[in-house]
Amino acid sequence: MTSQAVQVQILGRAIKVNCPAGQEAALKEAAKDLDNRVNELSERTKVTNTEQLLTITSLNICYELHMAKKEASQHSSDVYERMGLLASALEAAISTVKPSQIEENTAE
C-alpha cells in the first residue's frame, strides 16, 4: 500500500505526516479534532506548555478509547448471552413439538 505525506496543522504548526493512500481526509479530520481538543484544554486550564497540553490531551483520548473498547466488549458479551438464551428457548420450544405435529404441518 502506498503512502503520501499530508500536511496538518496542530497548535498553529504545520506538520507533515505519512498517510496511506485514500486516508488523507480521515487523517486531516483527526488532526483537526486533536487541534481542537488541545486548544480547548489550553483555554480551559490556562496550561501553556505544549508538551503538557499534548500529553494531557493524549491521555484523555486514550481514556476515551479505553472506555469505548470496554463498552463494546460489554455489549458483545451481552449479545452473546442473549444469543445463548435465545438458542436455549428455541431448543426448549422444538423439544415440546411432537414428531406427529411436524408431519401434520408439513403435509398441509
C-alpha positions in Angstrom: 0.0 0.0 0.0 1.4 3.4 -0.9 1.5 6.4 1.4 2.0 10.0 0.9 2.9 13.0 3.1 -0.1 15.0 4.3 0.3 18.4 5.9 -1.8 19.0 9.0 -2.0 21.9 11.5 -1.6 21.3 15.2 -1.3 24.3 17.5 -0.7 26.5 14.6 2.3 24.4 13.4 2.4 22.7 10.1 3.3 19.0 10.4 3.8 16.6 7.6 2.7 13.0 8.3 2.8 9.9 6.1 -0.6 8.6 5.4 -1.9 5.5 3.5 -3.4 6.4 0.2 -7.1 7.1 0.4 -7.0 8.0 4.2 -6.0 11.6 3.8 -9.4 13.1 4.7 -9.6 10.9 7.8 -6.1 12.0 8.9 -6.9 15.7 8.4 -10.2 15.2 10.4 -8.3 13.5 13.2 -5.7 16.3 13.2 -8.5 18.9 13.3 -10.1 17.1 16.3 -6.7 16.9 18.1 -6.0 20.6 17.4 -9.5 21.5 18.8 -9.0 19.4 21.9 -5.6 20.8 22.6 -6.8 24.4 22.1 -9.9 23.8 24.3 -7.7 22.3 27.1 -5.4 25.3 26.8 -8.2 27.7 27.2 -9.9 25.8 30.0 -6.8 25.1 32.1 -4.5 28.0 31.1 -1.7 25.5 30.6 0.7 26.9 28.1 3.4 24.3 27.9 2.9 22.5 24.6 4.3 19.2 25.8 1.9 19.2 28.8 -1.0 20.1 26.6 -0.3 17.3 24.1 0.4 14.8 27.0 -2.9 15.6 28.8 -4.9 15.5 25.5 -3.3 12.2 24.6 -4.2 10.7 27.9 -7.8 12.0 27.6 -8.1 10.4 24.1 -6.6 7.1 25.4 -9.1 7.1 28.3 -12.0 7.6 25.9 -10.7 4.8 23.6 -10.3 2.5 26.6 -13.8 3.2 27.8 -15.2 2.8 24.3 -13.5 -0.6 24.0 -14.8 -1.7 27.4 -18.3 -0.7 26.4 -18.0 -2.5 23.1 -16.7 -5.6 24.9 -19.6 -5.5 27.4 -22.1 -5.0 24.5 -20.6 -8.0 22.7 -20.9 -10.1 25.9 -24.5 -9.1 26.3 -25.3 -10.0 22.7 -23.5 -13.4 23.1 -25.5 -14.1 26.3 -28.8 -13.1 24.6 -28.0 -15.4 21.7 -27.4 -18.3 24.2 -30.8 -17.6 25.9 -32.5 -17.5 22.5 -30.9 -20.8 21.4 -32.0 -22.4 24.7 -35.5 -21.1 24.3 -35.6 -22.4 20.7 -34.3 -25.8 21.7 -37.0 -25.9 24.5 -39.7 -25.0 22.1 -38.6 -27.5 19.5 -38.4 -30.3 22.1 -42.0 -29.8 23.0 -43.2 -30.4 19.5 -44.2 -34.0 18.9 -43.0 -35.7 15.6 -46.6 -36.2 14.6 -47.2 -32.5 14.8 -44.3 -31.9 12.5 -45.7 -34.4 10.0 -49.1 -32.9 10.1 -47.8 -29.3 9.4 -45.5 -30.4 6.5 -48.3 -32.4 4.8 -50.5 -29.3 4.5 
